[in-house]
Each structure stands twice: as C-alpha cells, then as structure tokens.
Amino acid sequence: PASDCAAAVPHGPLTVKQNFLLGKRVDINLASLAEIEGLPGISRKVAESVIETRKRMGRFRKPQDLLQVKGIKEKRLKKILPFLVKFPNN
C-alpha cells in the first residue's frame, strides 16, 4: 500500500549530503553553522572557525581563502569543494 511508502520517508530537513545528491550546494558565505557542520569532514569546531574567519574577512572570494580557516588544509578543502556553490570568480 501507498502508506507503507510514506512511512519510510524521513521527516525533517535534508542533510547536506542529501541536498548534494539533489544538485543543491552550500554557499559558504551565507551558510549557517549547522549547514557548514554538515559538510564532510567538518566538525563543529571547524564550522565555528569558518564563521569566525568569514566575519573577519568579509567573505570568501575563492576556494583557497578557506585555507585561512583554522582546521582546513588542502586535503579537507578538496573534500568539501564539490558540496560548495561556485565562487564568484571561479
């Protein structure tokens, strides 16, 4: 029956990964703490650092700007880049 199908659908907001599969990306310059924390390999502490750095710098203009965030190195940046919307000058 159709009701069985509805019961299997999780309720609540989609995760960053689910949104990614639907073609939606995170805007690192507008994202909330929860959205940043939902990125692969990003802890709450690193997400807080992203917001702190964003406040200090104004905004991230290119992906490499994220390397100024405490806790984000080249490897982690490569991991999260597919989940981010394109930067203005990309």
Secondary structure, 3 states (H helix, E strand, C coil): CHHHHHHHCCCCCCCHHHHHHCCCCECCCCCCHHHHHCCCCCCHHHHHHHHHHHHHHCCCCCHHHHHHCCCCCHHHHHHHHHHECCCCCC
